[in-house]
Amino acid sequence: MKSFRDKRRDNRPQPARSEQARPRDAFAAGRQQAAPAKRRETKQTDRQEPKPARRVLARREGLLPAERLPLILEVAPNADYALLDSGAGEKLEQYGPYRIVRPEGQAIWQRALPAQEWEHADAIFTGDTDEEGIGRWRFPKAPLGETWPMKHDGIDYLGRFTSFRHVGVFPEQASHWDHMAGLIAAAKRPVKVLNLFGYTGLASLVAARAGAEVTHVDASKKAIGWARENQEMAGLADKPIRWIVEDAVKFAEREERRGSRYDIVLFDPPAYGRGPKGEVWQLFEDLPGLADLCRSILTPKPLAVILTAYSIRASFFAVHALMRDTFAGMGGTVESGELIIREKSAGRALSTSLFSRWVA
Ligand SMILES: C[S@@+](CC[C@H](N)C(=O)[O-])C[C@H]1O[C@@H](n2cnc3c(N)ncnc32)[C@H](O)[C@@H]1O
């Protein structure tokens, strides 16, 4: 799941490349390009899998949905997770029992906590080796395993030291999870949720616990394996979650053809990614078509469509305009802004991503 792109970025702890600096993409971008051999494989598959014709888009008719912006959704320090401090191109976070230091391109300010607080970290992402697995982490106190037990709001799952600096969860997404769980509970009827680009599945677990029937789609077999492990770990194995390794666009197209419909769609695409057969995902080219597809696979009484975008050269006004146009004629409200994490030390807001959501 690593790519040479990842390595280039990871080797530079202070990327400070404004539009590309948010690190999350490193996971999704070129997930099949870990080693030269794999890169060759991907190129071959590319040739076998011609890009399908792009969806023909026409502007949707009808009144634009109401709007609410800017909406800044904040995750505050809590018992499961806290951004302890940030600065000098890095962040210090508490994930359950572990204190972790990782690069953070947005943290262009100075650290607020003294050096010894940072030195007491359990794990530091160094990115200084090309080895697979957890070789790119340094464990100053004692060697740690690849995974460790974590909780989100009572849901058990595994934190994970990945070679591309992520830890198996994006805590800022908790704002969306809570909102979605509230919609599912308030609906008081069976709710179907589609989670595209679902990664390790926290959103799917939250939706399932809230009572929804969930379809989780990700291009990475490894990520789906991690998500299934999390389902076991959470004690939610009996909940209805379909785990699907598939290209997100292809899956949504198939659901449209088959007439399968959803009440809530989450999509959290990377700036650049690949489907299991080498299908290329490029956010700026493919997002309008996928947003339109998401609209057409909604039930007659849908609840919400939630989009998050990381690492793109755009303002939330851009995704807001796209979502409002896409949901014209459907009523409801489009709310857009940023997901932020509030720092415990000096209270600064660390911006992680843009989002836009249509809520019925
Ligand atoms: C940034 S993660 C999403 C994180 C997740 N929503 C969460 O909050 O935990 C992006 C995911 O997109 C997947 N991905 C990349 N390209 C894809 C594609 N073409 N189709 C489906 N999934 C893709 C990656 O494997 C990765 O798991």
Ligand as a Chemical Component Dictionary entry (heavy atoms), coordinates in Angstrom:
data_LIG
# 
_chem_comp.id                   LIG 
_chem_comp.type                 NON-POLYMER 
_chem_comp.pdbx_formal_charge   0 
_chem_comp.three_letter_code    LIG 
# 
loop_
_chem_comp_atom.comp_id 
_chem_comp_atom.atom_id 
_chem_comp_atom.alt_atom_id 
_chem_comp_atom.type_symbol 
_chem_comp_atom.charge 
_chem_comp_atom.model_Cartn_x 
_chem_comp_atom.model_Cartn_y 
_chem_comp_atom.model_Cartn_z 
_chem_comp_atom.pdbx_ordinal 
LIG C1  C1  C 0  -8.494  8.187 3.274  1  
LIG S1  S1  S 1  -9.093  6.620 3.354  2  
LIG C2  C2  C 0  -10.775 6.816 3.914  3  
LIG C3  C3  C 0  -10.875 6.849 5.423  4  
LIG C4  C4  C 0  -12.216 6.473 6.072  5  
LIG N1  N1  N 0  -13.348 7.077 5.427  6  
LIG C5  C5  C 0  -12.165 6.829 7.554  7  
LIG O1  O1  O 0  -12.597 7.890 7.932  8  
LIG O2  O2  O -1 -11.623 6.049 8.301  9  
LIG C6  C6  C 0  -9.209  6.396 1.625  10 
LIG C7  C7  C 0  -9.566  4.963 1.273  11 
LIG O3  O3  O 0  -9.900  4.950 -0.104 12 
LIG C8  C8  C 0  -9.506  3.717 -0.653 13 
LIG N2  N2  N 0  -9.470  3.881 -2.100 14 
LIG C9  C9  C 0  -8.577  4.530 -2.872 15 
LIG N3  N3  N 0  -8.946  4.500 -4.167 16 
LIG C10 C10 C 0  -10.126 3.814 -4.216 17 
LIG C11 C11 C 0  -11.018 3.456 -5.263 18 
LIG N4  N4  N 0  -10.768 3.775 -6.525 19 
LIG N5  N5  N 0  -12.148 2.795 -4.938 20 
LIG C12 C12 C 0  -12.407 2.445 -3.644 21 
LIG N6  N6  N 0  -11.596 2.749 -2.616 22 
LIG C13 C13 C 0  -10.463 3.426 -2.896 23 
LIG C14 C14 C 0  -8.174  3.416 0.020  24 
LIG O4  O4  O 0  -7.889  2.026 -0.041 25 
LIG C15 C15 C 0  -8.447  3.943 1.438  26 
LIG O5  O5  O 0  -8.862  2.909 2.284  27 
# 
loop_
_chem_comp_bond.comp_id 
_chem_comp_bond.atom_id_1 
_chem_comp_bond.atom_id_2 
_chem_comp_bond.value_order 
_chem_comp_bond.pdbx_ordinal 
LIG C1  S1  SING 1  
LIG S1  C2  SING 2  
LIG S1  C6  SING 3  
LIG C2  C3  SING 4  
LIG C3  C4  SING 5  
LIG C4  N1  SING 6  
LIG C4  C5  SING 7  
LIG C5  O1  DOUB 8  
LIG C5  O2  SING 9  
LIG C6  C7  SING 10 
LIG C7  O3  SING 11 
LIG C7  C15 SING 12 
LIG O3  C8  SING 13 
LIG C8  N2  SING 14 
LIG C8  C14 SING 15 
LIG N2  C9  SING 16 
LIG N2  C13 SING 17 
LIG C9  N3  DOUB 18 
LIG N3  C10 SING 19 
LIG C10 C11 SING 20 
LIG C10 C13 DOUB 21 
LIG C11 N4  SING 22 
LIG C11 N5  DOUB 23 
LIG N5  C12 SING 24 
LIG C12 N6  DOUB 25 
LIG N6  C13 SING 26 
LIG C14 O4  SING 27 
LIG C14 C15 SING 28 
LIG C15 O5  SING 29 
# 
